[in-house]
Amino acid sequence: MDIFLIKKNKMVIPHTDLTAMEELDGVKTPDKTVSLEAWEAAESTAHIDSDGNIQLGIPPAEKARQDKIAALETEKAALQMELDSKDYRVWKAAEVGLVLANIEPKLHERRDWCRTRIDAIREQLKREIQPTLPVAP
């Protein structure tokens, strides 16, 4: 099975049927034809490069943005786990009347740092995660 790709309104439109392509988009000849395997390997995505050619896959800038978001999410999750474990230690110490400042002087400092870094990551993610959908014509 082949996937027929056409350029329309600065977007790539995939079709699996030439007749449907002509009826729906008024195009008889696809701009590019790829195998189903290649299309699936590209995560069923394609884009138009700076030369106006259809390229399979996510545009490099978008891929970099997605990788950055994933790295930030991973770091945030790790910091949250660390913070949760330290908070648990503070709660347990309070239950038995211990003063953690005497036991682990850096504990509160690290907890504050984790909270500050998590807040910074959340703000960065707000800036990074923007709708990237094309505007309808």
C-alpha positions as CSV (number, residue, x, y, z in Angstrom):
1,M,0.0,0.0,0.0
2,D,1.2,3.5,-0.8
3,I,0.6,6.8,0.8
4,F,0.1,9.7,-1.6
5,L,1.2,13.1,-0.3
6,I,0.2,16.5,-1.7
7,K,1.1,20.1,-0.8
8,K,-2.0,22.2,0.0
9,N,-2.2,25.5,1.9
10,K,1.5,25.1,3.1
11,M,0.6,21.7,4.6
12,V,1.2,18.1,3.6
13,I,-2.1,16.2,3.1
14,P,-1.8,12.3,3.0
15,H,-4.1,10.1,1.0
16,T,-4.4,6.4,0.6
17,D,-6.6,6.5,-2.5
18,L,-6.0,8.5,-5.7
19,T,-9.7,8.8,-6.5
20,A,-10.4,10.2,-3.1
21,M,-7.4,12.6,-3.4
22,E,-8.9,13.9,-6.7
23,E,-12.4,14.2,-5.3
24,L,-11.4,15.8,-2.0
25,D,-8.5,18.0,-3.0
26,G,-8.9,18.3,-6.7
27,V,-5.4,16.9,-7.3
28,K,-4.8,14.1,-9.8
29,T,-1.1,13.6,-9.3
30,P,0.5,13.4,-5.8
31,D,3.6,15.5,-5.1
32,K,5.2,12.5,-3.4
33,T,4.4,8.8,-3.0
34,V,5.8,6.7,-0.1
35,S,5.3,3.2,1.1
36,L,3.1,2.6,4.1
37,E,6.2,1.3,6.0
38,A,8.1,4.6,5.4
39,W,5.1,6.6,6.4
40,E,4.7,4.7,9.6
41,A,8.4,4.9,10.3
42,A,8.1,8.7,10.1
43,E,5.3,8.5,12.7
44,S,2.7,9.3,10.0
45,T,4.1,12.9,9.7
46,A,5.5,15.0,6.9
47,H,6.4,18.6,6.4
48,I,7.5,21.0,3.7
49,D,11.1,21.9,3.9
50,S,12.6,25.4,3.2
51,D,13.1,24.3,-0.5
52,G,9.4,23.5,-0.8
53,N,10.0,19.7,-0.9
54,I,8.0,17.2,1.1
55,Q,10.1,15.5,3.8
56,L,8.9,12.7,6.0
57,G,8.9,13.1,9.7
58,I,8.7,16.0,12.1
59,P,10.6,19.2,11.1
60,P,14.0,19.4,12.9
61,A,13.1,22.5,14.9
62,E,9.9,20.9,16.1
63,K,11.8,17.7,17.0
64,A,14.3,19.8,19.0
65,R,11.5,21.5,20.8
66,Q,9.8,18.2,21.7
67,D,13.1,16.8,22.9
68,K,13.6,19.9,25.1
69,I,10.1,19.6,26.6
70,A,10.7,15.8,27.3
71,A,14.0,16.6,29.0
72,L,12.4,19.3,31.2
73,E,9.5,17.0,32.1
74,T,12.0,14.2,33.1
75,E,14.0,16.6,35.2
76,K,10.8,18.0,36.8
77,A,9.6,14.5,37.7
78,A,13.0,13.5,39.2
79,L,13.1,16.7,41.3
80,Q,9.6,16.1,42.4
81,M,10.4,12.6,43.5
82,E,13.5,13.8,45.4
83,L,11.4,16.6,47.0
84,D,8.7,14.1,48.0
85,S,11.2,11.8,49.7
86,K,12.8,14.7,51.6
87,D,9.4,16.0,52.6
88,Y,8.6,12.6,53.9
89,R,11.8,12.6,56.0
90,V,10.8,16.0,57.5
91,W,7.3,14.8,58.4
92,K,8.7,11.6,60.0
93,A,11.2,13.6,62.0
94,A,8.5,16.0,63.2
95,E,6.4,13.1,64.4
96,V,9.2,12.0,66.7
97,G,10.1,15.5,67.7
98,L,13.5,15.7,66.0
99,V,14.9,18.9,64.6
100,L,16.3,18.1,61.2
101,A,18.5,21.2,61.2
102,N,20.7,19.4,63.7
103,I,20.7,16.1,61.8
104,E,20.9,17.3,58.2
105,P,21.7,21.0,57.8
106,K,21.6,20.9,54.0
107,L,18.2,19.1,53.8
108,H,16.1,22.3,54.0
109,E,18.4,24.1,51.5
110,R,18.1,21.2,49.0
111,R,14.3,21.1,49.4
112,D,14.1,24.9,48.7
113,W,16.4,24.5,45.7
114,C,14.2,21.6,44.3
115,R,11.1,23.7,44.7
116,T,12.7,26.7,43.0
117,R,13.9,24.6,40.1
118,I,10.6,22.9,39.7
119,D,8.9,26.3,39.5
120,A,11.4,27.5,36.9
121,I,10.9,24.3,34.8
122,R,7.1,24.9,35.0
123,E,7.5,28.4,33.7
124,Q,9.9,27.3,30.9
125,L,7.4,24.6,29.9
126,K,4.6,27.2,29.7
127,R,6.8,29.1,27.2
128,E,7.8,26.0,25.3
129,I,4.4,24.4,25.0
130,Q,2.6,26.6,22.5
131,P,0.0,25.4,20.0
132,T,1.9,24.7,16.8
133,L,-1.1,23.9,14.7
134,P,-1.3,25.7,11.4
135,V,-3.8,28.4,11.1
136,A,-6.8,27.4,8.9
137,P,-7.0,29.3,5.6
